[in-house]
Amino acid sequence: MIRQTVLPFKLKRTKKKITARSGLALFAELFTAMGVERLIDRYLPRPRSGRGFGAVSYVKSLSMMLYGGGEAIDDVREVRQESLKDTIELGTVPSSSAIGDWLRRMGQRGGIAGMQRVNTAISKRVLSRDDRTGYTLIIDPTIIEAEKRDAQMTYVGVKGYRPVVATLKENGLVVAYEFKEGNDNGGKLSMLKKAFAAMPRGRRIEEVLLDAEYYSNEVIEYLEGAKVRWAIGVDKDAAVLQAISLIPEGHWQPLRTADGVLTDREVAETVHTTNKGRVAFRLIVLRWQGRQRDLFHDGYFYHCIATTMIEETAQQVVWHYNGRSQIENHIKEIRSGFGMGWMPSGEFAANAIHFAIGVMTYNLFIAQKLLILPEGWRSKTIKSIRWLLVEVAGEFIVHGRQIILQIAASAEKYGLYCAMRRRTYEMLLQ
């Protein structure tokens, strides 16, 4: 027989109950152990019809899809066809069109506030189980480009949305978020207050690193009242430029990296306060030469950091402040790893619900790394976890009243699966 394929194997379809994503079962157990179903039932509106699906069916289906690597709502079909769904007690999985309708209904019936409560409760539960007690807060916006009918123009010149995310530098957990219109730049103090309020008893924010858009009297005074260390990028207004001009030339020092490598920048500092502010702070100033002239027409570009970190040198403050770039990795994981770089609806409120479910799924993944997986796995991204733990073939065997998931894995990976299940069960008992 003449071979008519590239490689010499035959392709056949089996009717056995087989899954290609055995690791979803571990995520489903975490979902239950964290009490997410109860939170959804408590905080999200119930169906008006007795025949309608409850909110858990929609949220859990979307979360399983996002954790498994799906991005568009249509990808939920894979969850519907997955042999695993009965074993993980997923029940009936709504169709993609039903999910779209539900997102719109939830957006109109208080679902945005409900999902905020769900996510706050989850983050508190994760932090209450973490060994650390003090954290560094970082807040940043991200742009989600979307040619939707109600999307507004963003500051980068494209239509879309501008969600703001507050994460903890030490573990990446999202403690607060706001899904915003593309042209909405307000609410900075409310984001800070929401992040501080999300911390459970015995855990506190000790340090805050913020971009220049947070440089204002109300933010600085709030942080002073909260008695935390802070560093904020500074807008170079006339008062700041005047302060820079008064720094003696002999005070400028070469800036080195934390590893001791010399850079092309110099650093100096002075004391400053905003025009109407009541708080004096250190003003750390970086300067470097550029081809174009800055506002001073002296051949230098400038970057400034306001801070109350008095126990560190100016260089150490710069190194410390540069640590806020860690949030870029957190946002990248939310957008690329959990499908939040794309929004499914033409309605703002529906997209806000979808984004909230994405944040919830991301936070459960952070919980899985912090509380369930071995410590050496904490630096892995969701793409690595899918490759190593989720996308594992398995077969379901029904023996009497017992369901057995028989996985095709090495002894080492099988042992890891068993250890994860034990830790998840211990969490349920706590």
N, C-alpha and C positions, 0 to 999 in steps of 0.2 A: 504494500500500500504506500502511495506517495504521501509524505508528510505535508500537511497544509497549514502548519502553525510554526511559529518561530522556535518554541521550545517543545520538547517531546513529552507533553503531559495532556491528559484529557480533563475536561471541565464538566462536572455534573452537579446538579442541585440536590441537596439533602432536605428531608422533612424533619430531621431531628431538631430538638429544641436546643439550639446552639447560639451562643452570644459571642460577638467579637469584642465586647467591652465589659469584661468581667469586673474591672475596677470601678464601674459605676455603682456596683453593689456596696462598695466601701463608702462611697460618697453618700449613698442613700441612707446607710446606717448612721453616718455622722449627722445628716439632715434630721433624722429622728431623735438621736441622742441629744442634740442641741435644743430640742423642743421647738423646732421651727414651725411644724404643723400647728401646734397650739398657739403660737404667736400669730400666725396668719389668721386662724379662726377668731382670735381675740380682737385683732386690730383692723381687719379688712371687712368691708360690707358683705353681708350674706346675699345670696341670690334671691331675687324677689319672687321667683317661681320655685315651687317645691321640686320641680323636675330639673332645675338647672344645676350645673356643676358647681361645687363649692370653690372658693378661691384657692384652696390647697391644690386642687387638680391643675389649675392653670399655672400657679407659681411654681409648683414642684416640677411640672413637665418642662417649663421654660428653663428652670435652673438646671435640670438634668441635661437638657440639650446644650446649654451654654457651657457647662462643665465638660461635657463630652466633646466639645469642639465645634458645635453648630453655631452659625452666625445669624442667618435669616430665619424668620418664623417658620417658613416652609420646611426647614430642617427638622422640625419636631416630628415629621413623618418617620424619621429614623427611630425616634423614641417609641412611636406608636407600633412600629413593626418589630421592635426589639423584644426578643424572648425573655429578657430580663425583667420586664415591667411587672409581671405578676409576682415574681419573687421579691422584689423590693417594695411591694405593696403600693405601687403607683396607681393601680386601679385603671379607670378609663382615662385615656389621654385625649384631650379635646383636639379637634382639627385645627389647622393653621388659621382658617377663616374664623372659627369660633374664638380662638385666642386673640385675634385682631379686634374682634367685636368686644371681647371682655376688657382688653386694655383701654379701649375708648370709654366703656361704661365706668370702669374704675377711676379713670381720670376725671369723670364728671361727678362721682359719688363719694369723694373723700378718700380715694385710694392712695393719693400722693402722701397725705399725712399719715395714713395707716402704714404704708411701707416704711416711712421714716421711723415710726415707732418700732416696727419689726427689726429694722437694721440697727437701731440704737440698742435694743435689748440683746441682739446677737453680739454686738461689739462689747457690751458690758460683760456678757457671759464669757467671752473669750479672754478678756483682760483679767477678770476675776480668777481665772485659772492659770494665768501667766506668773512666772516666778518674779519677773521684774515689777518694781513699784513706781519708778519714775520714767517719764518719756519726753521725747522731743516732738513738738507739733510742727508740721509743715503744711501750708495751704497753697494751692495753685489751681488756676483754671486750665481747661483744655478746650480746643475747638473741635466740634463735630460738624463737618461740612454736610449740608443736607439741602437739596433743592426741593424742599417741601413747601406747600402752599402758605403755611403760616410762619415759616422760618424767617428770622430777621438777619440783617447784614451784620457781620462781626467786624471787629477792628482790623482784621487782616484782609478785609475786602471780599469775603465769600459769605454766602448765606448759610445759616446753620444755627447751632446751639452752643452755649458756652457754660457747661457744667463746671462747678467749683468743687474740688475735693480736698478734704483735710485728712491727712494720714499721719501715722506715728512712724518716725524715722527708723526706730529700732526693729519693727516687725512688719511694717507696711499696712497695718490694719487701717481701714477707713473708719474714722469715728464720727465724721459729719460730711454732708454733701448737700449741694443744691443744684438742681437741674434748671438752667437759666436760658432765657432767650439770648440770641447772639449779640444783641446790643445792650444787655443788662450788665452793667459794671458795678452795681450797688450791693448793699447788704454785707459789707465787709465785717462790721462789728458783730452783726447777728451770726455770721459764720463762726467767729471766734467764740462767742458765747455758747453756741450750740456744741462746739467741740469740747469746751471745758465741762459743760453739763453732761456730756456723754461718758465721762470717766466714772467708773464705779468706786464705791468706798474702798479706801486703802490703796488706790492708784491715782496718781496725779501727773499733770503736765508740769514739768520743771523748766522747760526751755522751749522757746518759740522762734522759728526762723521764717521770715516773711519777705516777699518781693516788695518792690518799691510802691506798688499800688496800695499797699497797706500803710504807707507812711502818712499818718495823720494824728492830730491831737487826741481824738477819741480812742483810737487804737492804742497809742502809747500809754495814755492814762489808764485804760482798762488793764493792760498788761502790768503796769506798775501796781494797780490795785490787787491784781491776782498774785503778786509777789513771785514772779517768775523771771528767769534770765531771758533776754530777748535780743535779737539782731534783725534789723529791717533795712532793706535797700532804701536809698534816699533819692528823691527827686532833686535835681540840681536847680533849685530856685535861686533868686537873687541873693537871699540871705546865706544860702549854702555856698554860693560862689564867692561871696565876700569873705566867709570864714576860711575858705581854701586859700584865698589870696594873702591872708595874714599868716599862713604857716611859714616860718623861716626856712630858707632854702637848705640850711644845714640839718634840718629835722628829717629830711627825706632819706629813707634807707632802702637798699635793694630788697626786693621781695623774693624769698625762696619758697619752694614747695615744702610740704611737710616732710619730704624725703631729703631735703637739703639741696635740691636742684635750683640753680639761679634762674630767674625768669627775666623777661624784658620789662618788668614793672617795678615801680617804687611805691613805698607805703609810708604814710605819716598820719598823725592824728591831732585833733583839737577837741575842744568842748563846745557844744552847740545846744540850742533849743529852738523849737519852732516859734514862729512869730507870736502866736497866741498860746503857746504851750507853757505848762507849769513845771515840766520835767526837763532837767538838764541831762545830757547824755554824751558819751564819747562819740565823736565823729571820726571814723576810720576812713582814710582817703587813699585810693589807689590812683596812680597816674602812669601813663605810658605815651610815648611819642607816636604820632600818626602822620600819614601823608597829608591828611586834611586837617585844618586848624579847628580847635574846639572854640567854645564861646569866649574863652579868654584870649584867643589869638596869640597864644604863647607856644603853640606847637604840641600841646599835650591834650590827651583825652583823660577824663576823670570818671571814677566810679566810687560811690560813697556808701558806707554802712553805718547806720545808727545803732548803738548798742549800750546795754548796761552791764556787759561782761567786764568787770573791772580787774579780775584776777588773772587775765590772760594778756599777753603782749598783743600789739596790733597785728602782727603776722599770724598769731594763733587765732585771733578773731576771724581773720580772712579765711584760714583753713576751716575753722568751725562753720562759718557761714556758707562756705562752698558745699558743705555737707547737705544743704537743702536740695541739691540737685538729685538726691536719692528719690525724691517724689516723682521725677521723670520716669524712673523705672516702675514705680507703682502705677502711675497713670498709663504707661505703655502696656502693662499687664492687663489692666482693666479694659483698655481699648482693643488691643490686638489679641490678648489671650482669652478674653471673655466676650468678644464680639460687640463691644460698645463703641466702636468707631463708625457704626452705621445704625440709623434709627428706622424702625419699620413703618411708622405711621405719618400721615400728613397732619396729625393733631398733636399739639405741644403736650397736652396732659397725658395722652396715651404713651408718648415717648418718655415722659418723666417716670411713668410706672415701669416701663421696660428698662430704663437706666437703673432704677432702684433695685430691680430683680438682678441685674448684672452686678451691682455693688454687693448685694447679698451673697451671690454665688462666689464672688471674689473673696469676701470676708470668710465664708465657710472654707474656702481653699486655704486661706491664711491659718484658720483654726486647725485644719488638718495638718499643716506643716508644723505648727507650734505644739500641738497637743497630742497628735496621733503618730506622726512619722518620726523616725530617728533624727537626732539633731543634725546629722550630716546632710539631710535632705532639705534643710530650711532655705538654702540658697537656690534651689531648683525652681524653674518657671513651670507654669501649667503645661506648656508644650512638652517639657521633659517628663513631667508626671504622667501625661497621657501616653507618651511613648513607652515609658517604663512600667506603669502600673494599671492604666485604664484599658489600653488596647491589648488585652490578653484574652485569647480564645478560651471558651468554657462550654461545657455541656451540662444540661439540667437532667438529673435523674430523679424520678419520683419513686421512693422506696417506702411502701406503707403510707404513713402520713408525713413522712419526712422528705424534704426537698434537698437534694445535694447538688451543689455547683462544683463540678469537677473541672479544674483549670489546667491548661497546658502550660506549665511553668516549671522552672528549676526548683530544686529543694530550697534554695536560698530565698527565692521570691515567694514560694509557698509559705515559708516561715515568716516572712515579712507580712503577708496577708493575714496570717493567724494572729500575729502580734498586734496589728492594727485593729483587728476585730476585738481583741481583749481590751485594748485601751479605750476603744469606743464604748464598750459595754461598761467599763468602770466609770466612764464619764456619765453614762445614763444613771448609774446608781448614786452618784454624788448629789 
